Amino acid sequence: MPRPSRLSIAVPADLWLPTAVCSYGYFLLAPNRWRPQEFTWERSFDAAEFGLPEERFHATIDQPAGRGAPLRVRCDVVVSPPARQALRAAIGRMLRLDKDLRQLHRALPAAKRRGYGRLIRSATLLEDMVKTITSCNVGWPSTVRMNQLLVERVGGGAFPSAERLARWTPARLQKVCRVGYRAKRIIGLARLFAKGQLEAAWFESPERSTEELREKLLSLDGFGPYSAANVLQLLDRDDELPIDTETYRLYCKRQGVERPVNPLALHPQIITHYERYRPHRFLAYWFELWRDYESQRGEAWTWDADTVGSSFTAAQLDK
């Protein structure tokens, strides 16, 4: 009987898997699963996510030799060569293994000391965009629950492909996955990808300007200035600042000022504060925000998804 598939993936010398995975809230969203006791990252995949024939498998990723050593990827079944190639590319995308951080680390030495800058993202652009939709205008515990239901009830354990989502009606998705008004936006987005009217390659091409990408995102149902800025940073356009309530909270806390009645008045000061970090303003902001979270809850790689990871609320952090 053939042995389940295994892969080895080379990584940059400064990459340590626990801090690379546990660097952005998406590591707490299904189908990702970080196991802090074992220092392992687990995730189920469906090859259909990558435009391949449907092929389900579960991957366990670790780094047994430590920082800078290759990742070890163990699958629970024999995976076809095309799916193995797609899996290798997906892990590279999720951990941003080809990202050049030299300029950021010159401007922010503390980030260099921590090997910070490769924030985890999703296996596909569609997943990134759906997770952005599910994180807007809602508390984090609800975002966790929505993604868990999308994976369990639509994706069968993996994140659903565009084709799978496109077969659902908004009414059914709203009822089954408790996504509320977001159902119409999620299904509409999935159908655009399924029909080829939106293509990840177009968004991910270096030929696209940031302004061109922003305009395209803002033309889509469900994407306003904040959500468009968040997708832009997920596309490695790191100069965008997705300003929201957490940005206000962090800025006021660090500056020792009261939050104004109209927090929009803080925008000029926030923008000025991060100006010196261009073209990586978002990464500088997120470094400060993530370290603030960790100062209250411990290093992110110690967080258990079912307790600390699923319970974050602005009220708990507003100290």
N, C-alpha and C positions, 0 to 999 in steps of 0.2 A: 504494500500500500504506500503510495507516495507521501513523503513528509510535507506538512504544511509549509507554505512559502515563507522565506526569510529574506530580508534585504539589509544592506548596510549603506548608510548615507553619510557622506563626508559633510562636515560643518565648519564654519569659521572658528579660528583658534580661541575666540573669546566667548563662544556660545556654551552655556550650561543649560541643559534642558529644563530643569525646574523653573528658573527665572525667565527663560524664553517662553515657555508655555503659559506660565502664570503671570502674564504681563498686561492683560487686557480682559475685560469682563467676559468676552466670548469663550474663554476657557471654561467658564462655569455653565455654559449653555449646551444642551444636548445637540448632537450626539457625543460631544467631548466629555471625557471623564478623567480628571486628574486624581491619582491615588497617592496622597502625601506620604503614607507609610512606606510605600514601595518605590517612590520616585518614578512612577510610570504614568504614561499618558495613554489612554485607550479611546478608541473611536471605531464605530462601525461605518462601513462605506457600501455604497451601491455603485457599481461601475456605470450605471445609467446617468449618474451625476456628471460624468465626463463624456457623455455621448457615445458610450460603448454599450454592447448588449448587457442586459441585466445580469449582475453577478454580485452576490452579497458576500461580504467577509468582514471580520473583526480584526483590527490591528492593535497590537500592544507595542508601544514605542518607549525605549529607555536609552540610557547612555552609560553603560556599565563601567567604562574606563574613565569617566569624569569629563570635566570641562575641555572642550576642543576635540574630544575623541568622537569617532563616528557614532551615529545613532544606530541602534539595533531595532529593526522592525520585524515583529513576529506576527504572522497571520494565522488564523485558526483553521484555514483550509488551503488547498492548492489554488493559487490565483493564476489566471492566464497571463501570458507575457504582456499583452496590451494593458491589462488591468494593473499589473505590477509597474509598468512604465507610468501609468496615470497616477498610481499611488505615490510613486517617488516624486512626481511633479507636484502633487497635491501637498505633500509634507513640505516640500521646498517653498511652495507658495504660502502655506500657513505660517511657517517660521521665518519667511522672508530671508532665506539663506543667502541670496545674492545681493542683499542691500549694503550699500556703501555708507558707513557711519563715521567716517573720518572727520568730516566737517562738524557734525554734531558733537563728537567727542572732544574736538578742540575747543568748542564754545562752552561745553558743559562737562568738565573733567569728572564730576561725580558720576555722571552717566557712564563714562568710560570705565571707571573703577568697578561698576556693577555689570559691565557688559550689556548695558541697556540700549534699546533702540529698535529691536526687531519684534514689534508688538504682534502677538498672535492674531491671525485673522482666519477666515474660513477657507474651506477647500475650493469653493467656487465663488464667483462674483454674485451669482444669484443668492447663495446662502448669506453672504455679507449684506446684501440689500434687504432680504427678508428680515434678518436679525436687526437691522437698523429700523425697519418699520415697526417691529415688535418692541423696540426699546423707547419709542417716542410717546410722550404724554401718558406715562404709566409708571408705577413703581417697579423696582427691580424684581421682587418676588413674582409679579405677574409676568414679566418678560421670561423668567426662568420657566414658569408653568406653560406659557404659550409654546415655547420651543420644544419642551418635553412632549407636549401633545402632538405637535407637528411631526416630530420624529416617530413617536409611537404609533399614531393613528393614521398618518398619511404615508410616512416613509418606511414603515415596517421595521424600525430600528435604526435606519440611516436617515440622513437629511434627504427629504424628497427631491427628486429631480424636477426640472421644469415640466416635463411631460406628465409626471404623476400629479403634480399640483394642478396642471391645466385641465385635468379631467374632472376636477371637483368644481362644484358651484360655490359662489360666495356664501350662500345661505347655509349650505351643509358645512363648510369650513368654519363658519362663525359658530355654529351649534356644537360641532364636535371638538374644536380646538380652542374655543373661548377667546377668539381673537377680536371680537367686537367689530367695529367699523373697519378694522384693518383687513377683513376678509376680502373685500372687493379689490383693495389695492394689491394684496398678495397674489390673488388669482389673476388679476390683470397683468401684473408684472411677469408671472410665470408663463402666461399665454404669449406674451411678446417674445420671451426667450424661446419658447417651444416652437413658434412660427418662424424664428430666425429674424424677427424684426428688431430684436436687440441681440447683440453679440458681445460676449466677454472680450474677444480679441480687439474689438473696436475701442472699448474703454481702456484696455490695458496697453494699447499701443503707445510707445514713446512719442509718436508723431502727433498725438492729440495734445493740445494746449490745455492747461488747467481751466481756463475760461471756457473753452469749448466743452469740456467735460461738465463743468458746472451748469452751463446752459442746458445741456442735454438732460442732466439729472433733474433740474428744476421743471422741465417740461413733462416729467412723469408724474402720474397720480400718486400722491403720498409723499412727495419729496419737496420739502421747503428748505430754507437756508440752513437750518441746523442739520437735518438728515443728509442734505447734499454735501455739506462740509464733512460729515462723518464718513460718507462713502468715499470722498476724495482722499482722506487720509488712509483709508483701507486700500486705495489704489496707489499708495506711496506718494501722494501729493501732500507732503508733510507741512506745508506752510499754512494750511487752513486751520482756523480756530472754530470748532463747533461749540459756540458759547451757549451754555444752558444754566440751570439752577446750580449745578455742581461747580461750574466755573465761578459764579457769583459767590458761593459759599467759601470756596478756597481762597479767592482773592481777598475777601473781607477778613477771613481768618488770618491770613498771612500779613495783611497790611494793618490789622488791628483797628478796623473801622466798622461802623454799623452798616448793615445792608440798607440802602435807600428804599423808599416806598416804590419808586420806579427803578428797578435794577438796570434798565436799559441805559441809564445815566452812567453806568460803570464801563460801558463798552470802550470808550476812548482810552480810559486808564488801563484796562486789560490789554488792549492792543498795543499800547505804548510799552507796557511792562514786558511783553514778549518780543518786541521788535528786534532786539539784539540777537535773537536766535534764528532769524531768517537764514535759509529757507526751511528750517525745521522747527517752526514755532509750535506746532502741535506737539511734537515729541518733547519739547522742553516743558510745555504745560502739563502733558500727561505724566512726565517724570515727577513733577511736583505733586500732582493729584494722587498718583499711585503710592508715592512715599507717605503721603498724608493718610491714606487708607491703611497702609502697613503699620504706621505709627500707632494706630488704634486697634488693629486686629492681628498684628504679627505678620511676618513675611508671607507673601501671597501663596508660596508653594506649600505652606502649612495649612492652608484653609481646606476644610472639608466641604465639599459641594452641597451636602445636605443640611449643613448647619450654618456656618459663617457665610459660605458662598451664596446661599439662597435667601439670606435674610437682610442684605444691605438695603437700607432706606436712607433717604436724605435726613430724616429726623434723627436717626441713630448717629449720623456723622456730623450733625450740626453742633459742634462743640467749640 
